[in-house]
Amino acid sequence: MRSLAGSVALAVLLVGRPLAAQEAAEPPAAAAPAAPAGPGATAPAAGMMAAIGSDAVAAPPPAIALAAPPPPPPVTLVLNTDLGAQRLTVVENGKTRYTWAISSGRRGFATPTGTFQPQWASKMWYSHQYEFAPMPNAVFFHRGTAFHGTSAVGLLGQPASHGCVRLAPGNAAALFKLVHKHGFAATKVMVHGGPNLARRAGRTQAGRALLSEGARESRASQRRRSYWED
């Protein structure tokens, strides 16, 4: 009996060892799959690994709501620039407030036409293109083209500039304040018509009034000095 019992125990022991070794060699069922080896191999995405053996579906990322841009402010100041008449009409809140004589671009230096908005302004700017000529109360509306004051008031009412719209010094200062009062976005600049190259037609009552108020320089000297202005 002792011999038989010993033989059975020895057989159980011998059979159990390979089974235990096999179980130890197998990875647990819940373990993640090993990363693939070799060049160019990529590991599975984390979302795919989490979804294996699961009914869960990854939720899409939340949508980002983009706020609509605010509407532009209403236009409350219109600068109606008539190159044919050489006049600037300032319309504030739908009512004409000023009509001023101007000097736009002379032959070969046309003032750009179209509809614009002021882009920037300077209380005192000096032209980088024309001998650092002074441009007081400059309101730029198209690249280097601006409304600004001029000392050559005797030439107002006719084309005389290098493309800018010149105004009498006091009118340029008033325009500068108005544009800042209403803001660039609420100001519309309209430039239209052809330049008045006849020049005689440009001499109107407003031009005569400016001459009589104190333009003491001769027109010839003003033309020479005006040549270097913008």
C-alpha positions in Angstrom: 0.0 0.0 0.0 2.7 2.4 0.8 4.5 1.7 -2.5 1.2 2.3 -4.4 0.5 5.6 -2.7 4.0 6.8 -3.3 3.8 6.0 -7.0 0.5 8.0 -7.3 1.9 11.0 -5.5 5.0 11.0 -7.7 2.8 10.9 -10.8 0.7 13.8 -9.7 3.8 15.8 -8.9 5.3 15.1 -12.3 2.1 16.0 -14.2 1.5 19.2 -12.2 4.9 20.8 -12.9 4.5 21.2 -16.7 1.0 22.6 -16.3 2.3 25.2 -13.8 5.2 26.1 -16.0 2.8 26.5 -19.0 0.5 28.8 -17.0 3.4 30.9 -15.8 4.6 31.4 -19.4 1.3 32.6 -20.8 0.6 36.4 -20.4 -2.5 37.4 -18.5 -5.6 37.9 -20.6 -6.0 41.6 -19.6 -2.4 42.6 -20.5 -2.0 45.1 -23.4 -0.5 43.8 -26.6 3.2 44.4 -27.0 4.4 47.2 -29.3 5.5 45.8 -32.7 9.2 45.6 -33.3 11.2 46.6 -36.3 11.8 49.8 -38.3 8.7 51.5 -39.5 6.4 49.7 -37.1 3.9 51.8 -35.2 2.1 51.2 -32.0 -1.7 51.0 -32.0 -3.5 54.2 -31.0 -4.4 54.5 -27.4 -8.1 54.9 -28.3 -8.0 51.6 -30.3 -6.3 49.8 -27.3 -8.9 51.1 -24.9 -11.7 50.0 -27.2 -10.5 46.4 -27.5 -12.9 44.1 -25.7 -15.2 47.0 -24.9 -18.5 48.4 -26.2 -17.5 52.0 -25.4 -17.2 54.4 -28.3 -15.0 57.5 -28.0 -17.0 60.7 -27.9 -16.1 63.4 -30.6 -14.3 66.5 -29.3 -16.7 69.3 -28.4 -17.4 71.8 -31.1 -15.9 75.3 -30.6 -18.5 78.0 -31.2 -17.1 81.0 -33.1 -18.6 84.3 -32.3 -19.8 86.3 -35.3 -17.8 89.6 -35.8 -19.7 92.7 -34.7 -21.3 94.7 -37.5 -19.4 97.8 -38.6 -20.6 101.1 -37.0 -22.9 103.3 -39.2 -21.3 105.9 -41.3 -21.8 109.3 -39.7 -19.2 111.4 -41.5 -18.8 111.5 -45.3 -15.9 113.3 -47.1 -17.2 113.9 -50.6 -14.2 114.9 -52.7 -15.0 116.3 -56.2 -11.9 116.5 -58.2 -13.6 118.2 -61.1 -15.0 121.0 -59.0 -11.9 120.9 -56.7 -14.2 120.9 -53.7 -14.5 118.9 -50.5 -18.0 118.6 -49.1 -18.1 117.4 -45.4 -21.4 115.7 -44.6 -22.0 115.0 -40.9 -24.9 112.9 -39.8 -26.6 113.4 -43.1 -26.3 117.2 -43.2 -23.8 119.3 -45.2 -21.5 121.0 -42.7 -18.6 122.4 -44.8 -17.7 123.0 -48.4 -14.0 123.7 -48.9 -11.7 124.5 -51.8 -9.0 121.9 -52.3 -5.9 121.2 -54.5 -5.7 117.6 -55.7 -3.0 116.0 -57.8 -1.8 117.9 -60.8 -1.0 116.5 -64.2 1.0 113.3 -63.8 0.2 112.9 -60.1 -3.5 111.9 -60.2 -5.3 111.6 -56.9 -6.8 108.1 -56.6 -10.5 107.8 -57.0 -12.9 105.4 -55.3 -14.4 104.9 -51.9 -12.1 104.6 -48.9 -11.8 104.9 -45.1 -9.2 106.8 -43.2 -6.3 104.4 -42.3 -4.2 106.5 -40.0 -3.5 110.1 -39.1 -0.8 112.4 -37.9 -1.0 115.9 -36.4 2.2 116.8 -38.1 3.7 114.5 -40.8 6.7 115.1 -43.1 6.7 113.7 -46.5 9.3 111.0 -47.0 9.0 111.3 -50.8 9.1 115.1 -51.3 11.9 116.7 -49.4 10.2 116.1 -46.0 7.6 118.7 -46.9 5.3 119.4 -43.9 1.8 117.8 -44.0 0.0 119.2 -41.0 -3.2 117.5 -39.8 -2.7 114.7 -42.2 -5.5 112.0 -42.6 -4.3 109.2 -44.8 -7.0 107.3 -46.7 -5.1 105.4 -49.4 -1.4 104.4 -49.0 0.5 107.7 -48.9 -2.5 109.9 -50.1 -3.9 112.1 -47.4 -6.0 115.2 -46.7 -3.6 117.8 -45.1 -3.1 121.4 -44.7 -1.0 123.6 -47.1 0.6 126.9 -46.9 0.0 127.4 -50.7 -3.6 128.6 -50.1 -3.4 130.7 -53.3 -3.4 127.5 -55.3 -6.5 126.1 -53.7 -9.3 125.5 -56.2 -7.0 124.0 -58.8 -4.8 120.8 -59.1 -1.4 121.5 -57.6 -0.3 118.5 -55.4 1.5 115.3 -55.9 -1.7 113.4 -55.3 -2.8 114.4 -51.8 -5.8 116.5 -51.2 -4.7 119.9 -49.8 -6.8 122.1 -47.6 -6.4 125.5 -46.0 -4.6 125.1 -42.6 -7.7 125.9 -40.5 -9.9 123.6 -42.6 -7.4 120.7 -42.3 -7.4 121.1 -38.5 -11.2 121.1 -38.4 -11.3 118.0 -40.6 -8.7 116.2 -38.4 -10.8 116.8 -35.3 -14.0 115.7 -37.0 -12.4 112.4 -38.2 -11.2 111.6 -34.7 -14.6 112.6 -33.2 -16.5 110.1 -35.4 -13.7 107.5 -35.7 -12.1 106.0 -38.8 -14.6 103.1 -39.1 -17.6 105.6 -39.2 -16.0 107.9 -41.8 -16.3 107.3 -45.5 -14.1 109.0 -48.1 -15.5 109.4 -51.6 -13.2 110.7 -54.3 -14.7 111.1 -57.8 -14.5 113.2 -61.0 -11.6 114.2 -63.1 -9.1 116.8 -62.2 -9.9 120.3 -63.4 -6.9 120.9 -65.6 -8.5 124.1 -67.1 -7.4 125.8 -63.9 -9.3 129.0 -64.8 -12.5 127.2 -63.8 -11.0 126.5 -60.4 -11.0 130.1 -59.3 -14.3 130.4 -57.4 -15.6 132.6 -54.6 -14.0 130.4 -51.9 -10.6 130.6 -53.6 -10.9 134.4 -53.9 -11.9 134.7 -50.2 -8.9 132.7 -49.2 -6.7 135.0 -51.2 -8.2 138.1 -49.7 -7.9 136.8 -46.2 -4.1 137.0 -46.1 -2.4 135.1 -48.9 0.3 137.8 -49.4 2.8 135.7 -51.3 2.8 136.0 -55.1 1.3 133.1 -56.9 4.6 132.4 -58.6 6.4 132.0 -55.3 3.6 129.8 -53.9 3.9 127.6 -57.0 7.7 127.2 -56.5 7.2 126.3 -52.8 4.2 124.2 -53.5 6.2 122.1 -55.9 7.9 120.3 -53.0 4.8 119.7 -51.1 2.9 116.4 -51.3 
